[in-house]
Amino acid sequence: MLRATCRIALNLTGDQFRKSVNMAAFQKIVENNQRAEMLIDSLKEEMVALQNEIVQRKKQELIKENAVLAKEIEAALAQLVALEVRNGKKQIPVPGNRGICTTTETSDAPAPVASESKASAATATPKEKKVKEKKPAAAKPSAVAEAPVDVGRLDMRVGKIVEVGRHPDADSLYLEKIDCGEPAPRTVVSGLVKFVPLEEMQNRMVVVLCNLKPAKMRGVTSEAMVMCASTPEKVEVLSPPTGAVPGDLVHCDGYVRQPDAQLNPKKKVFETCAPDLMTNSELVACYKGAPLHVPGKGNVVAQSLKNVLVK
């Protein structure tokens, strides 16, 4: 009897132990699940924060890019207007627009006004009708600011003298044919007889100012000007860099090359630039100290004249 009682007691104790072990394991699983859920929530919050940060960063980059593009568009528009003005194209201001347009914009808004004017004119007395029919004075377009006068407006190019001889009616003038990279050579009259021998002019590479207004010199129309370093006693024809060919464009750092199609003599563009066209101490032709050059090939130079005017 005692043994049976002990066996029952042992069996009860074992069941209780197993139950307590199972409860501890279950509690641990619950705690692990809670920690996992907290970790997942934390990761989700971090991902949302990272996404927001990336979106804001991309937004700021796009805003900066748009600002740069807007400035480039404004600059291109101003450059286009300046070029059109130089080529004689009239600019007409458009009300409500930031810039200047070359054509006027039509609108349907004025139509009702015209109808009302006709209706009121029909009912008005003859005296009133006469007053209403009086045309208003046309509004004058506002003046457009002219592009700055600098070397960028001078069309200087490399040329080659392919034919030269004395002017038939002037002993001090040469009559030249100069290849400027165009379909036909230009006729140029130069007063260089006293300074440069004829044989040194033949087949010589030169720098030519090509957008002067053509002018007659002793009955011959001169279509350009050979650029020279000059003093009252001595004149030297400027030399393009080695490797330059007819038609190469002459640039000047710091000044955008936007030459007028043809210089207006009344504007005196070349005359304004001339005092700042000089050779430096290294024989390089410059404008306000900035070298005249053919990009990728070198500077325009004189042979021996330093610190003298170029004209």
Summary of the structure (lengths in Angstrom):
residues: 311
radius of gyration: 42.7
end to end distance: 139.0
largest distance: 158.4
contacts: 776
relative contact order: 0.09
helix: 39%
strand: 23%
